[in-house]
Amino acid sequence: MNIKPLADRVLVKPAAAEEKTISGIIIPDSAKEKPLKGEVLAVGNGTKDEAMVVKTGDMVLYGKYAGTEIDVDGEKFLIMRQSDILATI
């Protein structure tokens, strides 16, 4: 995969959604909550006003509607601005 984010953008691989069953009820994929954490796979160079704080390999928390979802070779990734990241784990 050769995706290089530009400026203050970050490429994140979302963590897998947790499987939960309640009394034998199976929750379909469409009803599962999106994970709100993931691993940083690549970072841009930053801008003249904002240096990049996160680095490749960091586990991060982000908002529910943060970033743009992309599909590369059947895998889902998010590209988001560094400012959309709430914290590192």
C-alpha positions as a printed Julia matrix, in Angstrom:
89×3 Matrix{Float64}:
   0.0     0.0    0.0
   1.49    3.33  -1.08
  -0.77    5.94   0.52
   1.06    9.03   1.75
  -1.18   11.59   3.48
  -0.55   15.23   2.64
  -0.15   18.23   4.98
  -1.73   17.54   8.4
  -3.6    14.4    7.38
  -3.24   10.99   9.04
  -4.04    7.49   7.72
  -5.68    5.33  10.41
  -6.67    1.66  10.39
  -9.77    1.38  12.62
  -9.75   -1.3   15.3
 -12.13   -4.21  14.74
 -15.66   -3.74  16.09
 -16.24   -5.67  19.27
 -18.5    -8.7   19.01
 -21.26   -8.6   21.62
 -24.18  -10.94  22.03
 -26.95  -10.54  24.56
 -28.86  -13.68  25.53
 -28.13  -15.34  22.21
 -29.14  -12.33  20.08
 -26.65  -11.73  17.29
 -26.21   -8.09  16.32
 -25.85   -7.58  12.53
 -22.87   -5.67  11.13
 -25.06   -2.71  10.14
 -26.13   -2.19  13.77
 -22.65   -2.38  15.3
 -21.08    0.81  16.53
 -18.05    2.03  14.63
 -14.83    1.67  16.57
 -13.52    4.97  17.86
  -9.88    3.95  18.05
  -7.3     2.78  15.6
  -3.64    2.56  14.63
  -1.84    5.3   12.73
  -0.31    3.82   9.56
   1.06    6.98   7.92
   1.28   10.71   8.62
   1.75   13.77   6.44
   4.55   16.31   6.83
   2.42   18.84   8.69
   1.89   22.48   7.83
   3.89   25.6    8.59
   1.42   26.4   11.38
   1.01   22.91  12.82
   3.71   20.31  13.48
   2.73   16.64  13.44
   2.41   15.24  16.95
   1.22   11.7   16.13
   3.54    9.21  14.52
   3.26    5.89  12.73
   2.32    3.07  15.12
   0.43    5.26  17.62
  -2.96    4.02  18.86
  -5.38    6.95  18.76
  -8.93    7.85  19.76
 -11.03    9.9   17.34
 -14.54   11.29  17.07
 -17.51    9.29  15.8
 -17.77   11.24  12.53
 -14.06   11.97  12.05
 -12.3    11.41   8.76
 -13.16   10.03   5.37
 -13.5     6.28   4.93
 -11.57    4.77   2.02
 -11.39    1.2    0.74
  -8.02   -0.1   -0.48
  -7.69   -3.73  -1.59
 -10.8    -4.69   0.4
  -9.59   -3.1    3.65
 -11.18   -0.01   5.18
  -9.07    2.93   6.34
  -9.74    6.47   7.52
  -7.97    9.61   6.39
  -8.43   12.47   8.84
  -6.85   15.7    9.95
  -4.58   15.5   12.97
  -6.98   17.9   14.73
  -9.74   15.22  14.49
  -7.69   12.96  16.77
  -8.74   13.32  20.4
  -5.94   11.43  22.19
  -3.22    8.83  21.91
  -3.35    5.59  23.91
